[in-house]
Amino acid sequence: MLKIKKLNKSYGKRKVLQDLTLHIDSGEIYGLLGANGAGKTTTINIICNLLKADSGDITINDQPISEATKKLIGIATQENLLYKTLSCEENLRFFADIYGLNREIREKQVKQTLASVNLLDRAKSPVETLSGGMQRRLNIAVALVHQPKLVILDEPTTGLDIEARYEIWELIRQLKQQGITILLTTHLLDEAERLCQKIGILKNGQILAEGSLAELRTLIPAQEIVVVQTGEEELAIARAKEYGFTPRRYGSDLAFWLSEPLELKEIISRFEGIVIDSISRQPVRLEHIYVEVTQRN
């Protein structure tokens, strides 16, 4: 569906994208992860033909990006693109007109799209009367109203409470079931874990690692991660190294990679004689992979 090959973009002497290469299959949810300034927004703008790359190739549905491919793309930006005094259906009509839908198709699409985001009962409600979660669903509806092949969701759940976030996650799953290809950018690593079939980790305009969560887990030689809280960290680290545990820091947490899972009592016995306040066992998560890949590079 979307193929990007050796994409480069600089602003003056600052290289924003450096040989960026990625491939999103049809019907796939692809999570693009990266800190602010990693190159996500520049990549999106080039895909949407709003910005010219210095070099490289992009095709959407086997077509090189151009004015014609804009209709194949729907984008829900991080900031809602909504007119707050207009109703839900009036907003969708406006954007449907921009995409050139004739009146008959437009009215059908407005109704179907509102139904797909569970807002048909609020069709005539002004946007300003909707909750934050409803407004975000309507913002996604704007990206869907012209039936695009590729939908770009830029930080779709930022600022939402947990209930609204779950609603958006369920909506994204439903879009996938409809066969829509989705490029998702997010800072929420648990969001990427739950939703994405493939994940790319972006730093300084380069994909450092890419694959399914299972494939990315192979980048860390650990079967389990143990987080320890202790006032005797140096002793704990020295003891852990004796048993082949690899120490790591995740924020303020002291953690150890275990090459094979151990029973809790076995783990505790390894630290005998050291005052341990707490021990918790965790699977290898995307946050661990992300930190390792970005810091290593």
N, C-alpha and C positions, 0 to 999 in steps of 0.2 A: 504493500500500500504506500508507505512512505520510505524512500531511500535517500539517504544523505551520504555523500562521498567526498571526503577530503575538503570540507568547507573551511574557508579562511575569511576572517574579517578583522581589520584593524581600524582603530581610530587614532590617526596620527602614528606615533611610535608604539602605542599600546595595542598589543595583540589580544583580541577578545575571543576569537575562535581560531584554533590551530589544528588543521587537518581533522576536523570533527567528522566522524563517520558513525552512522547508526542506521538500523533497518527495523521498521515496524511492520509486522505482518497484518494482513486484513483481519479485522475482528479482535485484535489484541489490545489490551490496556498496557501501555508502556509508561513506566514511571521515570521521569527525568529528575534526578536529585542533584542538588548543588547549592552551595552557599550563595548569598547575594554577591553579584559580580562574577559568577562562574561562567556566564554566557547564555543562560536560559532565555532571557528576554530577547537578546539579539538573534538567537536561533529561531525563536517563534516569529519575529518580525520578518526574517528572511523567508521562512516557510510560507508566510502569508503574502509574500511579494510586496512588502512595505519597505524593505531595505534590500539593497543589492550587496551580495557577497563579493569579496575581492577575487575569489576563485573557488572552484568546487562545483559539484552537481547536486541538484535536488529534483526528484521526480515524485509525483503524487499520482497513484493509479497509472503508473507508466507514462505520465505526461510531464515534461519539464515545466517547472513553475513559470507562470505567466498570468496575465489578467484572466485568462480562461480558467485557470485552476483555482482562482479565488472562490468560485461557486462550489468547489468540492470541499471547502474547508468551513467549519464553524468554530468560532472561538468565544469562550466565556472567560473574560478577563478577571483579574483579581478584584478590581473595582467594578461594581455593577454598572452596566451600560443601560440604565433605565431612566425613563422620564417619570418622576415620582407623582406628578399630578395627573398623569394618564392612567387609564385602567390597564389591567394585564393584557386584554385582547387588543387594546389600542397600541400598546407597545409592540406586540408581535406583528400587527398589521403594518406598522411603520417599517420594521426591519424586513418584513416580507416584501414590501414595495421596493426597498433598496436592492434586494436580490432579484427583482424583476418578475415576481410571481404574478400571474394574471388573477383577476378578482375571484374567479371560481376556485382555482387551486389555493389561493391565499386563504380564503375563508375556511376551506377544508383543513388546511395545514394549521391554521391558528387553533382551531378546535381540537384537532388531534394532538398537537404539541402541548397544549394546556392539559389535556387529559394525561399525557405521558409523564408530566411532572406533578400530577395530582393537584392541579390548580383550576380545573374546569369550573368548580363551584365558586371560584373567586374571579371569574373572567371579567366581570364588570367592576371589580373593586379597584380603587386607585392604589398604585404601588405604595404610596406613603402609609396606607393602612395595614400593610402586610408585615409580618414578623421578619426578622433577619433571615431565617431559614427559608421562608417563602420567597423572599426577594432573591436569594441566591438560586433557588430552583427556577425562578422566572428568568434570571440571567442566563442559566443554562438553556432554557427554552429558546431564548434569542439565538443561541448558537445552533439550534436544531431545526428552526422553523422552515428552512429551505432544503431540508433533507441532505445534509452534506455526507460525504464519504469518510471524512476525517474530522474529529472534534478535538479541539485543544482546550483543556481545562487547566487554567493557570491558578494554582492555589485555591481550589474551589471551596475549601472548608475553613479558610483562615478567618478567625474572629467569631466562629459559631460556637454555640454551646454544644455539649455532647449529644443531646437528643437531635438537634438539627444536623449535626455532623453525621450521625447514623442514617438520617433520612437521605442525605446527599450520597452517602456510600451505597445505599440500596438503589438509588436512582442510577448511579454509575454502573452498578451490576446489571440493571435492567437494560441499559443502553448496549452493553456488551452482548447480552442475550439477543438483542435485535440485530446483531452483526455490525454495529458501528465500531470503527477503529478509534481509539482514544489515546492521545498524548497527554499525560497528566504530569504537571509539575507540582511538587509539594515539599514543604519542610517537615511534614509529619511522617516520620519513618514508619510508624505503625500503620498509617494510611496506605503507604506503598506496599507494605507487607500483605495487607488484607486484600488489596484490589488488583495488583499488577502481576501480569504473567511474565513480564520482562522488565528489568530495571537497569538504567544506566547511571553511573556516578560520574558527574561532570565537575572538573576543576580546571581553572585557567583555560577554559575553552577546549579542553580535551576530555574524551571519555576514558577514564582510568580503568573502569571495570564495567562489564555488562553481562547480563544473563538472568536466568530465573533465580529465585531466592535460593533454591537448592544448589544451583551452580555457583552462586556467589559465596555460599557457605564453605565451599572447598578452598577459598582463599585464606581461611583461618584454620590452622591445624589443631582444632579443638573440637571435642565432642560435647563439652559442657563448660560453662563459665561459672565460677564460684566467686561471689562478692563477700568480702570479709571486713568487718568493722572491729578495729582493735586500736588500743593506745600504744601497742608495741609493733608498729608496722615494719621496722627494719628487721626485727627478729622473725616476724611472720614471712617476710619476703625471703630471707635467708633459708628458713625451714622449707618453704614451698619449693625453692630451687633444688634442694636436696632430693625432693621427690619428683623432679622433672616438671613441676608446674611453671608455666610462663606468666610472670607478673605483668599486669597492664593497669593503666589509670583510665577511668571513664568519669571525667569530671573530678569530683572529690572522692569517688569510690575506688577502693583498692580491689582489683579483681585478679583472678588466676585462670589461665587456660588449662583445662584438663584434657589429656589426650584420649582418655576413656572415662565414661561415667563411673562414679563411685557412690556407694551408699553413704548417707549423711554421717553415720557413725564412723565410717572409715575416714572421711574428710576431717571430722573433728579430731580423730586420733592422731592425724598428721601434725596437728598444732598443739599437741599435749605439752603442758608447761608454759604456754603462752596465753595471756589473758585475752580471750575473744569475747567481744560484746554480742556479735551476731554473725551468722553465716547463712547466706542464701544461695540457692542453686538456680541457674538460668540456662535456657537453651541459647545457642548462638543466634543472636538477633541481628536485624539489619543495622541497628545503631552501632553494634560492635564492628560489623563489616565496614560500614561507612567511615568510622573513625580510623580503622586500620588502613584502609585504602588511601584516604586523603592525607593522613599524616605520613605514611610511607613515601608518598610521592611529593 
